[in-house]
Amino acid sequence: MTTILLARHGQASFGQENYDQLSELGTIQAQMLGQHYATTQRRIDAIFTGRLVRQQDSARHFWERYQSSVHANNSNGTAVAPAINFDQPDSYILPQFDEFNHKDVFVKSAEASGNRSDISAEIAKAESPATRLAELFDQAMQRWHAGDNDQDYLESWPQFNNRAQQALEQVRTKAASMSLDQDSTVLVFTSGGVIAAITAQLLRQGSQTAYQLNKSLVNTGVTSITLKNQSSRLLSLNEYSHLFSDGKPFVTWR
């Protein structure tokens, strides 16, 4: 039986010009996950990511901390078998695990609501611009998930959902081709939308469930899926106990 761990990337840069980069806290979150798996001796046999910078950097920070922690705790000096080769991106990048185009989702909602410059001015004038931006983005997500305006988007929700299901099948195929041990563990750094879509499908639920799930997913939270023969089963959702250290939480949703 193979276990697939779907990890959401660390905190990115919501509200900044370039969202697709980890914040300082996002880097720490990925390192904390690596430390947690090393401390609990959780073996990781293979790691994959999507193409996004925040996904790849989360994997990199995770693996560096995981390797160093295992080595420090390994008294006999046995090396950790490499689960990822960052010098060969084609070996670990699976584009199907990319997040949906959040800029397109937001812009199309803003255009439907009025002038885009008016929306920008509204955000700038708000008492808390970050809060207002989050509210408007939530409205945009509702519009995208509703399915009434699919023709507006570069990738509609049904198209994205289909891609997410293909992503799970692709990592299943990849794992099978690698001749891993029977009880192997594959870690994938992806994004909340992909995890929510896959989870909703496993629960036999639709778009609105995926939308609600996506809102609850924590940065570097891990969702576990078991694969046996051709069946997939949800084992756990959004596990983030690694984000508590010295009595302090490092939990974020955005």
N, C-alpha and C positions, 0 to 999 in steps of 0.2 A: 504494500500500500504506500503510495506517494502522498506526502503532505505538501500542499502549496500554501505558502504564507504570502498574502497580499498586503504589503505595507504601504500606507500612504506616505508620501514624501514629507520631509520636515517642513516647518513653517517657511513659506515663501515670502514674497514682498508685496502683500496685498495693499492696493492704493498707491503703489509706486509706479514710475514710468515703465520699469522692467519688472514685471511680476515674477518672471521665470528665473529667480535666483534665490537661494536660501538666505534667510535672515541669520543673524548670529545665533539666535535661539534655535532656528531650524537645524543648524549644524550640530549644536549640542544635543538636540533630540535624537538625531541619527546616531551620534556617538553613544548616547545612553542606551539605545536599543542594542548596539554592538556589545557594549559592556554587559548588559543584562544576559544576552544569549551566551556570551563567553563564561560568565560567572555560573550560570545554570547548566553549562556544558551542553547547550543545544547545538547539535551538529548541523551545519549548513553545507549541503552538497553542491548547490549551484545557485547563482544569483543572476537575475535578469532585470532589465529596466526598459522603460519607454525611451523615446528620443529626447525628452525634455531635460533641460539642464538641472532643474531641481530634483528630478528623479535620479539622474546619473550621479549628481553630487551627494545625494542621500546615501546611495549605495557605496560610494567611495568612502565617505566618513564612517559609515557603519563598518565596512570591511577593515579599514585601517585600525579602528578601535578593537574590533573583534579579534583580529590577528594578534595585535600587541598584547591584549589581555590574556588570550589563551597561551601565548608564548611565556608571559610572565608567571603564569600559574602552572606551567608545565615543567616539572622538576627534571624530567628525563630528556628534555630538549628536543622532543619529537616535533617536526615541523607540521604546520596546519596545511592540509591539502587545499590547494587553491580552488575557490569556488567561482572566481571570476578573473578574467584577464583584461585589465583596462587598456592594454596595448592593442587589443583586437576588438574594437567596438562591435563589429559585425557578429561576434560570438555571443554577445550578451544583450544587444539592443533589439527589442521587439516593438516595432512602431505601433502595433495594435493596442499597446498599453498607454499610448499618449492620451492626455486628457482632451475633452472637448474644447472647442475654440471659445473660450470665455469672452474674449473681446467681441467676437461676432455676435454671441448671444446677447451681450449687453448693448451693443450698438444698435442691433435690430429692434430691441425693445425701446431704446431711447428714440429711435426714428419714428416708431409707431406712436409714441407718447407725445411727440412734438419736436421742436428744434433741438438738435444736439447741443448747440451752444447754450440754450436755455437750461438744459440739464446740468451742464458744467457749472454754470453760474449758480444754480440752485445748490449744488454740492459745496461750492466755495463759500456761499453765504450761510450755510448751516452752522448751528452752534457746535456741532461735532461733525465735521466733514466725513470722517471715516465711518461714523455710524450711518449717516445719510447714504453714503456710497453703498454700504452693506445692505441697506433697506432696498435701494433701487436695484441692486444686483439680485436680491431675493425675488423681486417682482419679475425681473428678466428671466430668472430660472423657471418661475411658474409659467410664464408665457411659453418658454421653450418646451417644457414638459407637457403642456396642455394638448399639443398636437393640432391646434387650429390654424397654425401659420407655418407649417413645415416647409412650404415653398420659399420662405424668406431666408432660410439659413444655409450656410455653406455645408453644414452637416446637421440634419434634423435629429431630433431625439431618436426616432426609430432607426435611422442609419447609424447613429452612435451606439445604440444598444446592440445592434447586430454586430458591430465591430468589437464591442466588449466581449460578447460571447465567443467570437472568433479568437480573441486573445487568450481566453482560457483554454480553448482547444489547441492553440498553437503551443502554449507552454506545456500542455500534456504531451504533445508530439515531440517537442524538444527533449523533455525529460526521458521519454521512452527511448529516444535515439542515443542518449548518452550512456546507456548501460549502467545506470546507477544501482545501488543496492536496493533490495526490495522495499525496505523501510527508509526511503530517502526523503529529504526535506529540501524543497526548492523555494527560495525567497525571491519575490518580485517587488521592486519599488515602482509604484505606479501612482495614480491619483484618485481622489475621492469619487469622481464620477464613474470611473471604470469599476471600482470596487462596489459601489452602490448598484450599478447595473447588473453585475454578475451575481451579487447577493440576492437582489430582487428576483432574478430568474431562478435561482436555486430554491427560493421560497415560493415560486410560482405566483409571483405578484407582478404588478405592472409599473407604469411610469411614476405614479404618485407615491408608491412605496419607495421606489428608487430615489425620488426627490427628498423624501423625509429621511431616508437612510444617509444620503449624502450630507445633509445638514448636521448629522450627529457624528460624523467620522473625524477622529482626532488626528492631528499630525503625528506621523510614525505609528499610529494605531495599526494593529495587525489583525487581519481576518484570515482564519484558517479553513482550508478546504481539503478534504481527503479525496483522492482518486483511486478507484479500484476497478480494474477492468475498464468498462466504458461508463461507469457511473461516477457522479460527483456528489459530495455531501458536505453541507456547511457544518463545520465543527465548532467554530467560535467566531464572534464578530467584534471588531474594534477593541481589541485587548491592548491596554496601555499602562499596565502596572509599572513598566520600566520608567515611566515619567515622574516617579516620585522618588526623591533622594534627599536625605537629611531633613525629612519632615516638610520639604518644599515641593509643590507641584510645578511641573514644567509643561502643563497641558494647554494646548491651543487648538482652535478650530479653523482659524484663518491666519 
